[in-house]
Amino acid sequence: MNGLLAFTKKEFREHIYNYKALILLAVFFVFGMISPLLAKMMPEIFSHMSIEGLTITITEPTYIEAYSQFFKNITQMGIIVILLIFSGILSRELTRGTLIIVLAKGLSRHAVILAKYFVALTLWTISYSLAAIINFGYTFYLFGQFYAPNLLFSLFCLWLFGVFILAVVMMTSTLTSGNYAGLLLTAAILGILLTINIFPTIKKFNPVSLASNNIALITNTKSVSELLITIWITLALSSFCLLISLIVFRRKKL
């Protein structure tokens, strides 16, 4: 247990010293700030666009547009940032051989996987929470209202999708070698999930649904009950990815 705690602290320090934690917090702070601002300014932006023979009519934006913009930013750019920050969470140390030293001192291989995943999960949670809180406040400042139907549940669904992404990243890092192979494999898995999500009968079993129905939830076109099975499946798949990571890394030659 002492080894696990020490290694976890080491992981936090490394993410702070190499500015990854700062970059993550800064990027998500910007997402939280810019989402309601873009929604508020969109009519004015389009009003200055002059296209001959074309009239663009934009309705007055509401706080719903602010949250729509927020979810789009997180599901598109936010997930990409997460992948870039954490894609080499294990492979870089395997390439440099630094893990051999700590393992030789008695740290278990399971502790390495669990510590790295815990640190990534903590940084994701803090960054995402910061973005959501900033978005709350700025949406209220610009629109005078900040609470939408099913908002907390919608935010939870997107957070859980991030939890799943990190579990996939952890698994692909143990299955592959090199700094970029894990990233490519993760991208391939996400590409497959996005592709099969076009089939209505599969959607409710696909973790991608947690990141694609956020706007539908806050506009009441999708009910909470419709995503409950997706949540349980996502939790099960996340656990499965971590289990694979533990098994593969225990048998992996360093």
VENBEL-V607733 format. One record per residue. RES is the residue in three letters. OMEGA is omega in radians with two decimals (none if undefined). D_FIRST is the distance of its C-alpha to the first C-alpha in Angstrom with 2 decimals. Layout:
res=RES omega=OMEGA d_first=D_FIRST
res=RES omega=OMEGA d_first=D_FIRST
This chain:
res=MET omega=3.11 d_first=0.00
res=ASN omega=3.11 d_first=3.82
res=GLY omega=3.13 d_first=5.36
res=LEU omega=3.13 d_first=5.05
res=LEU omega=-3.14 d_first=6.31
res=ALA omega=-3.14 d_first=8.61
res=PHE omega=3.09 d_first=9.90
res=THR omega=3.10 d_first=10.58
res=LYS omega=3.12 d_first=12.46
res=LYS omega=3.13 d_first=14.22
res=GLU omega=3.10 d_first=15.37
res=PHE omega=-3.13 d_first=16.76
res=ARG omega=-3.13 d_first=18.52
res=GLU omega=3.13 d_first=20.04
res=HIS omega=3.09 d_first=21.43
res=ILE omega=-3.08 d_first=22.90
res=TYR omega=3.12 d_first=24.36
res=ASN omega=3.01 d_first=25.93
res=TYR omega=3.12 d_first=27.36
res=LYS omega=3.11 d_first=26.10
res=ALA omega=3.13 d_first=24.71
res=LEU omega=3.12 d_first=28.04
res=ILE omega=-3.13 d_first=30.08
res=LEU omega=3.13 d_first=28.42
res=LEU omega=-3.11 d_first=28.99
res=ALA omega=-3.13 d_first=32.52
res=VAL omega=-3.11 d_first=33.54
res=PHE omega=3.01 d_first=32.49
res=PHE omega=3.12 d_first=34.12
res=VAL omega=3.11 d_first=37.28
res=PHE omega=-3.14 d_first=37.08
res=GLY omega=-3.11 d_first=36.91
res=MET omega=-2.97 d_first=39.81
res=ILE omega=-3.07 d_first=42.07
res=SER omega=3.10 d_first=42.08
res=PRO omega=3.13 d_first=44.28
res=LEU omega=3.09 d_first=46.29
res=LEU omega=3.12 d_first=47.23
res=ALA omega=-3.13 d_first=48.16
res=LYS omega=-3.04 d_first=50.37
res=MET omega=-3.05 d_first=52.06
res=MET omega=3.10 d_first=52.68
res=PRO omega=3.14 d_first=56.20
res=GLU omega=3.11 d_first=57.23
res=ILE omega=-3.12 d_first=55.99
res=PHE omega=3.14 d_first=57.96
res=SER omega=3.13 d_first=60.98
res=HIS omega=3.10 d_first=61.38
res=MET omega=-3.10 d_first=61.31
res=SER omega=3.10 d_first=64.91
res=ILE omega=-3.06 d_first=65.59
res=GLU omega=3.11 d_first=69.27
res=GLY omega=-3.11 d_first=70.23
res=LEU omega=3.11 d_first=66.81
res=THR omega=-3.13 d_first=65.93
res=ILE omega=3.13 d_first=62.28
res=THR omega=-3.13 d_first=61.69
res=ILE omega=3.12 d_first=58.35
res=THR omega=3.13 d_first=57.72
res=GLU omega=-3.09 d_first=56.31
res=PRO omega=3.09 d_first=52.50
res=THR omega=3.13 d_first=50.46
res=TYR omega=3.10 d_first=46.87
res=ILE omega=3.10 d_first=46.26
res=GLU omega=3.13 d_first=47.04
res=ALA omega=3.13 d_first=44.47
res=TYR omega=3.08 d_first=41.70
res=SER omega=3.11 d_first=43.15
res=GLN omega=3.13 d_first=42.90
res=PHE omega=-3.12 d_first=39.32
res=PHE omega=3.10 d_first=38.19
res=LYS omega=-3.13 d_first=40.19
res=ASN omega=-3.10 d_first=38.61
res=ILE omega=-3.08 d_first=35.02
res=THR omega=3.14 d_first=35.69
res=GLN omega=-3.08 d_first=37.65
res=MET omega=-3.09 d_first=36.60
res=GLY omega=3.14 d_first=33.24
res=ILE omega=3.09 d_first=31.86
res=ILE omega=3.11 d_first=33.29
res=VAL omega=3.11 d_first=31.50
res=ILE omega=-3.14 d_first=28.15
res=LEU omega=-3.12 d_first=28.88
res=LEU omega=-3.11 d_first=29.95
res=ILE omega=-2.97 d_first=26.97
res=PHE omega=-3.07 d_first=24.23
res=SER omega=-3.14 d_first=26.18
res=GLY omega=-3.02 d_first=24.91
res=ILE omega=3.13 d_first=21.26
res=LEU omega=-3.02 d_first=20.38
res=SER omega=-3.14 d_first=23.79
res=ARG omega=3.13 d_first=24.36
res=GLU omega=3.07 d_first=21.45
res=LEU omega=3.14 d_first=22.53
res=THR omega=-3.12 d_first=26.06
res=ARG omega=-3.14 d_first=25.29
res=GLY omega=-3.09 d_first=23.05
res=THR omega=-3.14 d_first=20.40
res=LEU omega=-3.11 d_first=17.55
res=ILE omega=-3.11 d_first=18.75
res=ILE omega=-3.08 d_first=17.80
res=VAL omega=3.10 d_first=14.07
res=LEU omega=3.11 d_first=13.98
res=ALA omega=3.13 d_first=16.04
res=LYS omega=3.04 d_first=13.59
res=GLY omega=3.12 d_first=11.17
res=LEU omega=-3.12 d_first=9.25
res=SER omega=3.13 d_first=9.84
res=ARG omega=3.09 d_first=12.63
res=HIS omega=-3.14 d_first=11.36
res=ALA omega=3.12 d_first=8.56
res=VAL omega=-3.12 d_first=11.69
res=ILE omega=-3.08 d_first=13.76
res=LEU omega=-3.14 d_first=11.68
res=ALA omega=-3.12 d_first=11.00
res=LYS omega=3.12 d_first=14.68
res=TYR omega=3.14 d_first=15.98
res=PHE omega=-3.14 d_first=14.31
res=VAL omega=3.12 d_first=15.84
res=ALA omega=3.14 d_first=19.12
res=LEU omega=3.14 d_first=19.28
res=THR omega=-3.14 d_first=18.79
res=LEU omega=3.08 d_first=21.49
res=TRP omega=-3.12 d_first=23.75
res=THR omega=-3.13 d_first=23.52
res=ILE omega=-3.11 d_first=24.31
res=SER omega=-3.14 d_first=27.10
res=TYR omega=3.11 d_first=28.61
res=SER omega=3.10 d_first=28.58
res=LEU omega=3.13 d_first=30.27
res=ALA omega=-3.12 d_first=32.89
res=ALA omega=3.14 d_first=33.60
res=ILE omega=3.10 d_first=34.02
res=ILE omega=3.13 d_first=36.28
res=ASN omega=3.05 d_first=38.22
res=PHE omega=-3.03 d_first=38.65
res=GLY omega=-3.08 d_first=40.10
res=TYR omega=3.06 d_first=42.30
res=THR omega=3.10 d_first=43.62
res=PHE omega=-3.13 d_first=44.66
res=TYR omega=-3.06 d_first=46.27
res=LEU omega=-3.03 d_first=48.27
res=PHE omega=3.11 d_first=49.10
res=GLY omega=3.12 d_first=48.89
res=GLN omega=-3.10 d_first=46.61
res=PHE omega=-3.07 d_first=43.00
res=TYR omega=3.10 d_first=42.13
res=ALA omega=3.10 d_first=43.02
res=PRO omega=3.09 d_first=42.90
res=ASN omega=-3.05 d_first=39.55
res=LEU omega=-3.10 d_first=38.10
res=LEU omega=3.11 d_first=34.65
res=PHE omega=3.11 d_first=34.38
res=SER omega=3.09 d_first=35.62
res=LEU omega=3.11 d_first=33.04
res=PHE omega=-3.13 d_first=30.27
res=CYS omega=3.14 d_first=31.66
res=LEU omega=3.07 d_first=31.59
res=TRP omega=-3.13 d_first=28.02
res=LEU omega=3.07 d_first=26.99
res=PHE omega=3.05 d_first=28.95
res=GLY omega=3.07 d_first=26.90
res=VAL omega=3.11 d_first=23.69
res=PHE omega=3.13 d_first=25.44
res=ILE omega=3.14 d_first=26.56
res=LEU omega=3.10 d_first=23.10
res=ALA omega=3.09 d_first=22.00
res=VAL omega=3.11 d_first=25.15
res=VAL omega=3.13 d_first=24.48
res=MET omega=-3.13 d_first=21.06
res=MET omega=-3.11 d_first=22.85
res=THR omega=3.11 d_first=25.83
res=SER omega=3.12 d_first=23.79
res=THR omega=-3.10 d_first=22.37
res=LEU omega=-3.04 d_first=25.83
res=THR omega=3.05 d_first=27.79
res=SER omega=-3.12 d_first=28.11
res=GLY omega=-3.04 d_first=29.44
res=ASN omega=-3.01 d_first=29.05
res=TYR omega=-3.12 d_first=31.46
res=ALA omega=3.12 d_first=31.39
res=GLY omega=3.11 d_first=28.46
res=LEU omega=-3.14 d_first=30.35
res=LEU omega=3.13 d_first=33.51
res=LEU omega=3.08 d_first=31.99
res=THR omega=3.12 d_first=30.44
res=ALA omega=3.12 d_first=33.89
res=ALA omega=3.12 d_first=35.55
res=ILE omega=3.12 d_first=33.44
res=LEU omega=3.10 d_first=34.22
res=GLY omega=3.11 d_first=37.83
res=ILE omega=3.14 d_first=38.06
res=LEU omega=3.11 d_first=36.64
res=LEU omega=-3.12 d_first=39.11
res=THR omega=-3.10 d_first=41.93
res=ILE omega=3.13 d_first=41.46
res=ASN omega=3.12 d_first=41.12
res=ILE omega=-3.14 d_first=44.90
res=PHE omega=-3.05 d_first=45.48
res=PRO omega=-3.08 d_first=45.73
res=THR omega=-3.09 d_first=44.69
res=ILE omega=-3.01 d_first=41.34
res=LYS omega=-3.04 d_first=40.45
res=LYS omega=3.10 d_first=38.80
res=PHE omega=-3.02 d_first=36.39
res=ASN omega=3.12 d_first=35.54
res=PRO omega=3.13 d_first=32.61
res=VAL omega=3.13 d_first=35.06
res=SER omega=3.12 d_first=36.95
res=LEU omega=-3.13 d_first=34.29
res=ALA omega=-3.10 d_first=35.30
res=SER omega=-3.12 d_first=39.01
res=ASN omega=-3.09 d_first=40.00
res=ASN omega=3.14 d_first=38.83
res=ILE omega=3.11 d_first=42.39
res=ALA omega=3.13 d_first=43.79
res=LEU omega=-3.08 d_first=41.52
res=ILE omega=3.06 d_first=42.62
res=THR omega=3.09 d_first=46.25
res=ASN omega=3.03 d_first=46.04
res=THR omega=3.06 d_first=47.15
res=LYS omega=-3.10 d_first=43.95
res=SER omega=3.13 d_first=42.56
res=VAL omega=-3.07 d_first=38.98
res=SER omega=-3.11 d_first=39.42
res=GLU omega=-3.09 d_first=40.28
res=LEU omega=-3.12 d_first=36.80
res=LEU omega=3.13 d_first=34.75
res=ILE omega=3.10 d_first=34.73
res=THR omega=3.13 d_first=33.77
res=ILE omega=-3.13 d_first=30.70
res=TRP omega=3.12 d_first=29.54
res=ILE omega=3.12 d_first=30.33
res=THR omega=3.08 d_first=28.46
res=LEU omega=-3.14 d_first=25.31
res=ALA omega=-3.14 d_first=25.78
res=LEU omega=3.10 d_first=26.45
res=SER omega=3.10 d_first=23.45
res=SER omega=3.12 d_first=21.20
res=PHE omega=3.12 d_first=23.27
res=CYS omega=3.10 d_first=22.88
res=LEU omega=3.11 d_first=19.08
res=LEU omega=3.09 d_first=19.34
res=ILE omega=3.12 d_first=21.80
res=SER omega=-3.13 d_first=19.59
res=LEU omega=-3.10 d_first=16.78
res=ILE omega=-3.09 d_first=19.51
res=VAL omega=-3.09 d_first=21.52
res=PHE omega=3.10 d_first=18.89
res=ARG omega=-3.09 d_first=17.66
res=ARG omega=-3.04 d_first=21.32
res=LYS omega=3.08 d_first=22.30
res=LYS omega=-3.11 d_first=23.82
res=LEU omega=none d_first=22.83
